Amino acid sequence: MKLIALDLDGTTLSSNKIISKENLSSIKKAQQQGHIVMILSGRSPSSIHDEMTKYGLNCPIGGHNGSALYVDGKLIELNTLGRNQIQKLALEVEKEALPYNISTNKGIFAPRNWNERFEQVISSGRVPEEYFENKHFKMFTTSPYVYGHSLFNNVQEVINNDDFSILKFLILALDPQQKERIQKNLRLIDGTFVTSSSPFNLEVTHQNGNKGYGLKAMATYFNIPLENTIAIGDEKNDIPMFNIAGLSIAMGNAEEEVKLSSDLVTLSNDENGVAYAIEKYIFKESNVL
């Protein structure tokens, strides 16, 4: 039995945000052969679940980069940010007046003036032209009004609410200099993990809220040795699980840094790269391992 951890966007999903019939067939074939296939994504657990439901897939889920782990709909582990960390994160983000959202156990919250913050950055002329063509640009720059997120006037409304457990800050940093500046400051906050899933976003979670920890925790749950785990992904937030997995596979559409951090490279997400990897490196593992 193997544990196969799949990233979602840019990996299992094509650029048209669908799971191809080839990918779907290979995932189900792996499950039928007794392997565990989990989805390990920066998305929220509910978003991952909704995506899987479209295709009749039942998979263990690691949401918010592994901060929230579910098996058969049951929460098995949750790693939330502490109040002191949250206050420091909010201070840094608000100081830069960046568009962002906060993922909680009660849903996703964003500043009411998110659109104005976004337009201010766009109109500054400091956004590199290639960002507009990036495969993730639309997903990360779609207004929270469109996504139906809850809105706040003051971030303290969310972070001081004792009913909320906060899992992740997702920050849109389209100005490279501003991103570098805030990233440096965020990494000084003890007990947090800072990563990105595009050239222009930052994701901040609890220090155990990363895909490496998520993969390890799920392997422990199913009593699967780490040498029998496989991770497939395309972005920097996938590197922690590459560092943990027995076999790491980067997508053909991955950034060069991600490819260099992997053991192998498969085809792109528009060439059924997940199916290719499963068929070649798992079903025919004797040729590789």
C-alpha positions in Angstrom: 0.0 0.0 0.0 1.2 3.5 -0.9 0.0 6.9 0.1 -0.2 9.2 -2.9 -0.5 12.9 -2.1 -1.8 15.1 -5.0 -1.8 18.8 -5.2 -5.0 20.2 -6.8 -4.6 23.4 -8.8 -1.9 23.1 -11.5 -1.5 19.4 -10.8 -4.6 17.3 -10.6 -6.7 20.0 -12.3 -6.0 21.1 -15.8 -5.6 24.8 -16.7 -9.4 24.7 -17.4 -9.9 23.6 -13.8 -11.1 20.1 -14.6 -9.9 16.6 -13.7 -9.4 14.8 -17.0 -10.8 11.4 -17.6 -7.3 10.0 -17.8 -6.4 11.5 -14.4 -9.7 10.4 -12.9 -9.3 6.8 -14.2 -5.7 6.5 -12.8 -6.7 7.8 -9.4 -9.6 5.4 -9.1 -7.4 2.6 -10.4 -4.9 3.3 -7.7 -7.7 3.3 -5.0 -9.0 0.0 -6.4 -5.5 -1.5 -6.0 -5.5 -0.6 -2.3 -3.5 2.6 -2.4 -4.5 5.7 -0.5 -4.9 8.8 -2.7 -5.1 12.1 -0.7 -5.6 15.7 -1.9 -3.2 18.0 -0.3 -3.9 21.6 -1.3 -3.8 25.2 -0.2 -7.6 25.4 -0.7 -10.1 25.1 2.1 -11.3 21.6 3.0 -14.8 22.5 1.8 -13.5 23.7 -1.6 -11.5 20.5 -2.0 -14.5 18.3 -1.0 -16.8 20.1 -3.5 -14.2 19.5 -6.2 -13.9 15.8 -5.4 -17.7 15.4 -5.2 -18.0 16.6 -8.9 -16.1 13.5 -9.9 -17.4 10.9 -7.4 -14.0 10.8 -5.6 -13.7 9.9 -1.9 -10.2 10.9 -0.8 -8.6 11.9 2.5 -8.1 15.7 2.4 -5.4 18.1 3.6 -6.8 21.6 3.4 -5.0 24.9 3.9 -1.7 23.3 3.1 -2.3 20.5 5.5 -3.5 22.6 8.5 -6.8 20.6 8.5 -6.7 16.9 7.8 -9.9 14.8 7.1 -10.6 11.1 6.5 -14.1 10.1 5.4 -15.3 13.6 6.4 -13.9 13.2 10.0 -11.4 15.8 11.2 -8.3 14.0 12.4 -6.0 16.9 13.0 -6.3 20.7 13.1 -3.4 23.2 13.5 -4.5 26.7 14.1 -2.6 30.0 14.6 -2.2 31.3 18.1 -3.6 34.7 19.1 -0.2 36.3 19.5 0.7 35.2 16.0 -2.6 36.3 14.6 -2.2 39.8 16.0 1.3 40.2 14.6 0.2 38.8 11.1 -2.7 41.2 11.0 -0.4 44.2 11.9 2.0 43.4 9.1 -0.6 42.9 6.5 -2.6 46.0 7.4 0.5 48.1 7.5 1.0 47.3 3.8 -2.7 47.7 3.0 -2.6 44.5 1.0 -5.7 42.6 -0.3 -5.9 39.4 1.7 -8.3 36.9 3.3 -8.4 34.9 6.5 -9.5 31.2 6.6 -11.3 30.2 9.8 -13.4 27.4 11.1 -16.4 29.7 10.4 -15.6 30.4 6.8 -13.3 32.8 4.9 -13.2 36.5 5.8 -11.8 39.5 3.8 -11.6 43.2 4.2 -14.6 45.1 2.9 -12.3 47.3 0.9 -10.5 44.4 -0.8 -11.4 45.6 -4.3 -10.0 49.1 -3.6 -6.8 47.6 -2.2 -6.5 45.4 -5.3 -7.1 48.3 -7.7 -4.6 50.5 -6.0 -1.8 47.9 -6.6 -2.9 47.3 -10.2 -2.9 51.0 -11.0 0.5 51.5 -9.4 2.3 50.1 -12.4 4.5 47.9 -10.2 2.8 44.6 -11.2 5.0 42.6 -13.7 3.4 42.0 -17.0 3.9 38.3 -16.8 1.8 38.0 -13.7 -1.3 38.8 -15.8 -0.7 35.7 -17.9 0.1 33.4 -14.9 -2.1 30.3 -14.7 -3.2 31.3 -11.1 -3.8 35.0 -11.7 -7.6 34.8 -12.1 -8.1 32.5 -9.1 -6.1 34.7 -6.7 -7.4 38.0 -8.0 -11.1 37.2 -8.1 -12.9 39.5 -5.7 -14.1 38.0 -2.3 -17.5 39.4 -3.3 -17.6 36.9 -6.2 -16.5 34.1 -3.9 -19.1 34.9 -1.3 -16.6 35.4 1.5 -17.7 37.2 4.6 -16.5 40.8 4.9 -15.2 42.9 7.8 -14.5 46.6 8.3 -11.8 46.1 10.8 -9.7 42.9 11.1 -10.1 42.9 14.9 -13.7 41.9 14.3 -12.3 38.5 13.2 -9.1 38.0 15.1 -10.6 38.9 18.5 -13.6 36.7 18.1 -13.2 33.7 20.5 -15.5 31.6 18.4 -13.1 31.7 15.5 -10.1 29.4 15.0 -7.8 30.9 12.4 -6.0 28.5 10.0 -4.5 30.7 7.3 -3.8 34.2 6.0 -3.8 34.3 2.2 -2.1 37.5 1.0 -2.1 38.9 -2.5 1.3 40.6 -3.0 1.5 41.7 -6.7 4.2 44.2 -6.2 7.5 42.2 -6.0 9.3 44.6 -3.7 6.3 44.8 -1.4 6.1 41.0 -1.3 9.8 40.7 -0.5 9.4 43.2 2.3 6.4 41.7 4.0 7.6 38.1 3.5 10.8 39.0 5.4 8.7 40.4 8.3 6.3 37.5 8.4 9.0 35.0 8.7 10.2 36.6 11.9 6.9 35.6 13.6 7.7 32.5 15.7 5.6 29.4 15.2 4.4 30.2 11.7 5.1 28.7 8.2 5.2 31.1 5.2 5.0 29.7 1.7 3.5 30.6 -1.7 1.5 28.9 -4.4 2.1 31.5 -7.1 4.7 34.2 -7.8 2.4 36.8 -6.2 0.8 35.3 -3.1 1.9 34.4 0.4 0.2 31.8 2.6 0.8 31.9 6.4 -0.2 29.0 8.6 0.8 27.4 11.9 4.3 25.9 11.7 2.7 22.5 11.3 0.4 23.8 8.6 2.5 22.7 5.7 2.2 19.9 3.2 5.2 18.1 4.6 3.6 17.8 8.0 0.3 17.0 6.4 1.7 14.1 4.4 3.6 12.7 7.4 0.5 12.9 9.7 -1.7 11.1 7.1 1.0 8.4 6.6 1.0 7.9 10.4 -2.8 7.7 10.5 -2.8 4.9 7.8 0.4 3.3 9.2 2.2 3.7 5.9 6.0 4.1 6.1 7.3 7.4 4.6 9.3 5.5 2.0 6.0 4.3 0.6 4.6 7.8 0.1 4.5 9.7 -3.2 4.0 13.5 -3.6 3.0 15.2 -6.9 2.8 19.0 -7.2 3.8 22.1 -9.1 4.4 25.0 -6.8 6.7 26.1 -3.9 4.1 25.1 -1.3 4.6 21.5 -2.5 8.3 21.5 -1.7 7.7 20.6 2.0 5.9 17.4 1.0 8.6 16.7 -1.6 11.2 16.8 1.2 9.2 14.2 3.2 7.9 11.8 0.5 9.6 8.6 -0.5 9.2 9.7 -4.1 8.5 13.3 -5.2 7.3 14.1 -8.7 7.1 17.6 -10.1 4.6 18.5 -12.8 6.0 19.5 -16.3 4.4 22.9 -15.8 6.2 23.4 -12.4 8.6 26.2 -11.7 12.3 25.3 -12.1 12.9 25.5 -8.4 10.1 23.0 -7.8 11.5 20.6 -10.4 15.0 20.8 -8.8 13.4 19.9 -5.5 11.8 16.7 -6.9 13.1 13.2 -7.7 11.3 13.1 -11.1 9.3 15.2 -13.5 6.1 14.1 -15.2 4.1 15.7 -18.0 2.1 19.0 -17.5 -1.3 19.3 -16.0 -2.7 19.8 -19.5 -1.1 16.5 -20.6 -2.6 14.3 -17.9 0.7 14.5 -15.9 -0.9 12.9 -12.8 -2.1 9.9 -14.8 1.3 9.5 -16.5 3.1 9.6 -13.1 0.7 7.1 -11.5 0.9 4.7 -14.4 4.6 4.9 -14.9 6.1 5.4 -11.5 3.5 3.6 -9.3 1.9 0.9 -11.3 5.2 0.1 -13.0 7.3 1.0 -9.9 9.7 -1.8 -10.5 11.2 0.2 -13.4 12.0 3.1 -11.1 12.3 2.2 -7.5 
